[in-house]
Amino acid sequence: MIALWVAAGYGVGVSAQSRIEHAQGWGIHTRPLSDGPYEIVTHLQRPCGQADVVSERFERRALQVAKNAPT
């Protein structure tokens, strides 16, 4: 999904090196972050309706980590 947003000009992606190399095949070009620090925002997208147990656990953990992150 992030590849679609980036390709359409709606955002930037932060990803692992292996994914970045794969995205270059789709015509998405990258550059390293420098002159930081930067605030990185992540959006969790999931279908409407009841999430499965694994997804709910991931969401709870992500919210806990974000709450405890230094500002």
N, C-alpha and C positions, 0 to 999 in steps of 0.2 A: 504494500500500500504506500509506503513512504516513497518508493521509486516513482509512483504515479504523481504524487504531490510535488516531488522535486522536479520531475520532467515538465510538469505543467506550470512551474514557477511559483507554486504556493508555499514552498518551504525549503528547508535544508535538512539533510539527513546526517546523523552521526551513527557510524556503523563499524563493524569489525573489518579488518583489512581484506579478508577473503570475500566479504560481501561487496566491498568497494571495487575490488578487481572484477567481480561478476557484473556489477552495474556499468562498468566501462563498456561492456559489450552491448549495452542498451543505449549507449550514447550519453550517459550521465558522467560528467567529468568532475573530478574532485580536487580539492586543495586542502592542505593541512591547516588546522587552527593555529594561530599565533597571536602574540600580543594580548593574551588573556589576563585575568580570568574571565570566563564567560558563564552566563547562566544558561543552562541547558534545560529545556522543557520537553517532557515526553507526554504524548497522548496515548492512552490505552483505548483502542477501538475494539468493540465486540458487538455481535448482533444483539438486537433487542430481545428481551425475554430472559428466562432463567439461565444463568451461567452454570457450567458444571463445577464440581467441587474443586478441581485443580485450578481453574480460572479464578474462582473466588478466593482461594488461598493466595494465589499470586497477587491479586489486587490488594488484599489486606496487607501482605508483606510489603508491597511497593509503597503503600500509603504510610506504613510504619517507618520505613527507611526514609521516606521524604520528610516526615515529621521530625525525625531525629537528626537530619542532616544539618551540618553547620551552615550558618548564614553569613 
